[in-house]
Amino acid sequence: MSISLESRQSGRSSLWPLWGMLTLVLLTAVAAWWFWPQLLWQSVSWQKALHQQMTGLLQQVAQQPQQAGLALVGFSLIYGILHALGPGHGKVVIATFLATHPTRLKTSLKLTLAAALVQGAVAVGLVTLMLIILRASSRQLHLSSFWLEKGSYLLVVGLGLWLCWRALRQLMRLRTGKMRIQQLRPIDHQHDEHCGCGHQHLPDNEQLMRATGWKTSLLVVLSMGLRPCSGAIMMLLFSRVIGVYGWGVIGALAMALGTALTVSVMALLVQSARALAIRLNRRATPARWQRVALHSLALAGGLLLIAGGIILWLSAQPAVSGGLRALR
């Protein structure tokens, strides 16, 4: 027989998968920051080429709506998929959140789908309000889009502050815990999520509910989706000019669906990596130290979101689709 103790030494030494994931998240953030200008420039170049093809398709729709309409929808779907592969704050938000917080797979997919649909709806609503209802100029449209973008960055900071507050509160509660004997068990004991040995191998239902409560989910979705897609704005603006606005709306929604597909795949990969790290950590890990590691990881994720939101807020500049300056 052996005694399971929540000792400081064994707790630290057995948490290497979670600490490894934290290190990987930090290294990824540093690499993204280092290569961000090159990634952004290349992304803008690709988008310019795609925008030229988009305008050509819209012109064909104006001449032959029945024949070219389906081609426009298909192109918009592919554009959304490819557009989501480039750098973007929404992917940073969802990847950081999923890597540092326990969530169900179904919940993760719901978050990515909701954020993409909100982003598409915001673009359609903004253009409809500014150009059709208020009959504002394109310059005012781009400025409105710019301030929505700034607002989304503030929400990223707010999400980071909220996650940090929750993590610090949980860490303060754990600070009052004491070392204790949990249970006598055989040396050859095999761990699993139902073994009842007192070790927390996987996040329980309560943790999953806390990580993705309605407040947190709302902040995640709005911080990702409040910024309208630049490609959708351009499509809606040009379709309005040539008189095929209905097709522009359909194309913008197809873009949102394509974005949702790509971001959902990324979310699945991130969540799978996190689940693997937790499973590697399930052998002989005291519950207390595992909770400390999980909440520390959540705190690191919140700090990354705060830093990223501030950087994005300070670096944001008014621009139209394709990276061109707004008309003055």
C-alpha positions in Angstrom: 0.0 0.0 0.0 1.1 3.6 -0.7 -0.1 6.9 0.7 -1.3 9.6 -1.7 -0.1 13.0 -0.4 -0.6 16.4 -1.8 3.0 17.3 -1.5 4.6 20.3 -3.0 7.5 18.4 -4.7 5.4 15.7 -6.3 2.8 18.2 -7.4 5.3 20.4 -9.2 7.2 17.6 -10.9 4.1 15.9 -12.2 2.5 19.0 -13.8 5.0 19.1 -16.7 2.3 18.7 -19.5 0.3 21.7 -18.3 3.4 23.8 -17.8 4.6 22.6 -21.2 1.3 23.8 -22.8 1.7 27.2 -21.0 5.2 27.5 -22.4 4.0 26.6 -25.9 1.2 29.2 -25.7 3.7 31.9 -24.6 6.2 30.9 -27.4 3.4 31.0 -30.0 2.4 34.4 -28.8 6.0 35.7 -29.0 6.5 34.2 -32.5 3.2 35.7 -33.7 4.3 39.1 -32.4 7.7 38.8 -34.1 6.4 37.7 -37.5 3.2 39.8 -37.4 4.3 42.5 -39.9 5.3 40.0 -42.5 2.2 37.9 -42.0 0.0 41.0 -42.2 1.7 42.3 -45.4 1.4 38.9 -47.1 -2.3 38.6 -46.0 -3.0 42.1 -47.4 -1.4 41.1 -50.8 -3.5 37.9 -51.0 -6.7 39.8 -50.1 -6.1 42.4 -52.9 -5.9 39.6 -55.4 -9.1 38.0 -54.1 -10.9 41.3 -54.0 -10.1 41.8 -57.7 -11.7 38.5 -58.5 -14.6 39.3 -56.2 -15.4 42.6 -58.1 -15.2 40.7 -61.4 -17.7 38.2 -60.2 -20.1 40.9 -58.9 -20.0 42.6 -62.3 -20.9 39.2 -63.9 -23.8 38.9 -61.4 -25.1 42.3 -62.5 -25.2 41.1 -66.1 -26.2 37.5 -65.6 -27.5 37.0 -62.1 -28.8 33.4 -62.5 -25.5 32.1 -64.0 -23.0 34.0 -61.9 -24.9 34.1 -58.6 -23.9 30.5 -57.6 -20.3 31.1 -58.6 -20.3 34.2 -56.4 -21.6 32.2 -53.4 -19.0 29.5 -53.9 -16.3 32.0 -54.2 -17.4 33.8 -51.1 -17.4 30.5 -49.1 -13.8 29.8 -50.3 -12.8 33.4 -49.6 -14.1 33.0 -46.0 -12.1 29.8 -45.6 -8.9 31.3 -46.9 -9.4 34.7 -45.2 -9.6 33.0 -41.8 -6.2 31.4 -42.4 -4.5 34.8 -42.2 -3.7 36.7 -39.1 -6.6 38.0 -37.2 -7.6 38.9 -33.6 -10.6 36.6 -33.5 -8.3 33.5 -34.0 -6.0 34.8 -31.2 -9.0 35.2 -28.9 -10.5 31.8 -29.4 -7.2 30.0 -29.5 -6.0 31.6 -26.3 -9.3 31.0 -24.6 -9.6 27.3 -25.6 -5.9 26.6 -24.8 -6.2 28.0 -21.2 -9.8 27.1 -20.2 -11.6 23.7 -20.1 -14.5 23.6 -22.5 -16.7 21.0 -24.1 -16.1 20.4 -27.8 -19.7 21.2 -28.6 -19.4 24.5 -26.8 -16.2 25.4 -28.6 -17.8 24.8 -32.0 -20.9 26.9 -30.9 -18.6 29.8 -29.9 -16.7 29.8 -33.2 -19.9 29.5 -35.3 -21.7 32.2 -33.3 -18.7 34.6 -33.6 -18.5 34.2 -37.3 -22.2 34.7 -37.8 -22.1 37.8 -35.6 -19.3 39.1 -37.7 -21.2 38.6 -40.9 -24.4 40.1 -39.4 -22.5 43.2 -38.1 -21.1 43.8 -41.6 -24.5 43.5 -43.2 -26.2 45.6 -40.5 -23.5 48.3 -40.7 -23.6 48.7 -44.5 -27.4 48.6 -44.5 -27.7 51.2 -41.8 -25.0 53.6 -43.2 -25.6 53.4 -46.9 -29.3 52.4 -47.3 -31.0 53.9 -44.3 -28.9 56.9 -43.4 -27.5 57.3 -46.9 -24.1 58.2 -45.5 -20.9 58.4 -47.6 -18.4 55.5 -48.0 -15.9 57.4 -45.9 -18.4 57.5 -43.0 -19.0 53.8 -43.5 -15.3 53.0 -43.2 -14.9 55.2 -40.1 -17.9 53.5 -38.5 -16.3 50.1 -39.2 -13.0 51.4 -37.7 -14.7 52.3 -34.4 -16.4 49.0 -34.3 -13.0 47.4 -34.7 -11.6 49.5 -31.9 -14.6 48.5 -29.8 -13.9 44.8 -30.4 -10.3 45.3 -29.1 -11.6 46.9 -26.0 -13.8 43.8 -25.5 -10.7 41.6 -25.9 -9.1 43.6 -23.0 -12.3 43.3 -21.0 -12.4 39.5 -21.6 -8.8 39.2 -20.5 -9.6 41.2 -17.3 -12.6 39.0 -16.6 -10.6 35.8 -17.0 -7.8 37.1 -14.8 -10.2 38.1 -12.1 -11.8 34.6 -12.1 -8.4 32.9 -12.1 -7.0 35.0 -9.3 -10.1 34.4 -7.2 -9.8 30.7 -7.6 -6.1 30.8 -6.8 -6.7 32.8 -3.6 -9.2 30.1 -2.5 -6.7 27.4 -3.1 -4.1 29.3 -1.1 -5.9 28.4 2.1 -5.8 24.7 1.4 -3.6 22.4 3.6 -1.7 19.2 2.8 -3.7 16.1 3.7 -3.9 12.4 3.2 -6.5 11.7 0.6 -6.8 8.0 0.4 -4.8 4.7 0.8 -4.5 3.0 -2.6 -2.6 0.1 -4.1 0.8 0.8 -5.8 -0.4 -0.7 -9.1 -3.6 1.5 -9.1 -4.6 2.5 -12.6 -6.0 6.0 -13.0 -9.0 7.1 -15.0 -11.7 9.7 -14.7 -14.0 7.4 -12.7 -11.4 5.7 -10.4 -12.5 7.7 -7.3 -8.9 8.0 -6.0 -9.2 11.7 -5.3 -7.2 12.9 -8.2 -8.8 15.2 -10.7 -7.7 13.8 -14.0 -10.0 15.8 -16.3 -12.0 19.0 -15.7 -15.4 18.2 -14.1 -18.8 19.5 -15.2 -18.6 22.4 -12.7 -15.4 23.6 -14.1 -16.7 23.3 -17.7 -19.8 25.3 -16.8 -17.7 28.0 -15.0 -15.3 28.3 -18.0 -18.1 28.8 -20.5 -20.9 30.6 -18.6 -23.1 33.0 -20.5 -21.1 36.1 -19.5 -17.8 34.5 -20.7 -19.4 33.1 -23.8 -20.9 36.5 -24.7 -17.6 38.3 -24.2 -15.8 35.7 -26.4 -18.4 36.0 -29.2 -18.6 39.8 -29.2 -14.8 40.3 -28.9 -14.4 38.1 -32.0 -17.5 39.1 -34.0 -17.9 42.9 -33.3 -15.2 43.7 -35.9 -16.8 43.4 -39.3 -15.0 41.5 -42.0 -13.2 43.8 -44.4 -13.9 41.5 -47.3 -17.6 41.5 -46.5 -17.7 45.3 -46.2 -16.1 45.6 -49.6 -18.4 43.1 -51.2 -21.5 44.8 -49.8 -20.2 48.3 -50.7 -19.5 47.3 -54.4 -22.7 45.3 -54.7 -24.6 48.3 -53.5 -22.9 50.5 -56.1 -23.7 48.3 -59.1 -27.2 47.4 -57.9 -26.9 43.8 -56.7 -27.0 44.3 -53.0 -29.1 41.2 -52.3 -26.4 39.0 -53.8 -23.8 41.0 -51.8 -25.7 40.1 -48.6 -25.8 36.4 -49.6 -22.1 36.5 -50.4 -21.2 38.1 -47.0 -23.1 35.4 -45.1 -21.3 32.7 -47.2 -18.0 34.4 -46.2 -19.0 34.1 -42.5 -19.8 30.4 -43.0 -16.4 29.8 -44.6 -14.7 31.7 -41.7 -16.6 29.6 -39.2 -15.4 26.4 -40.9 -11.7 27.3 -40.7 -11.8 28.7 -37.1 -13.8 25.6 -36.0 -11.0 23.4 -37.3 -8.4 25.5 -35.5 -10.5 25.4 -32.3 -10.7 21.6 -32.6 -6.9 21.3 -32.9 -6.3 23.6 -29.9 -8.8 21.8 -27.7 -7.4 18.4 -28.7 -3.9 19.5 -27.8 -5.1 20.8 -24.4 -7.0 17.6 -23.7 -3.9 15.5 -24.5 -1.8 17.6 -22.1 -4.3 17.0 -19.3 -4.4 13.2 -20.0 -0.7 13.0 -20.0 -0.8 14.7 -16.6 -3.4 12.4 -15.0 -1.0 9.9 -13.4 -0.2 10.5 -9.7 -1.1 14.2 -9.9 -2.5 15.6 -6.6 -5.8 17.4 -7.2 -4.7 20.5 -5.4 -1.7 21.1 -7.6 -3.6 20.3 -10.8 -6.1 22.9 -9.9 -3.3 25.4 -9.3 -1.9 24.7 -12.7 -5.3 25.0 -14.4 -6.0 28.3 -12.8 -2.5 29.6 -13.5 -3.0 28.7 -17.1 -6.2 30.6 -17.2 -4.5 33.6 -15.6 -1.8 33.5 -18.3 -4.4 33.3 -21.0 -6.2 36.4 -19.5 -2.9 38.3 -19.4 -2.2 37.4 -23.0 -5.6 38.7 -24.1 -5.1 42.0 -22.2 -1.7 42.6 -23.8 -3.0 41.6 -27.3 -6.1 43.8 -27.0 -4.0 46.8 -25.9 -1.5 46.3 -28.8 -4.3 46.0 -31.3 -6.1 49.1 -29.9 -2.9 51.2 -30.2 -2.0 49.9 -33.7 -5.4 50.2 -35.3 -5.7 52.7 -38.1 -8.7 53.7 -40.3 -8.5 51.8 -43.5 -10.8 50.4 -46.2 -10.9 46.9 -47.5 -7.7 45.7 -49.1 -5.5 47.8 -46.8 -6.1 51.1 -48.6 -6.5 54.4 -46.7 -10.0 55.7 -46.2 -10.9 58.4 -48.7 -10.7 62.0 -47.3 
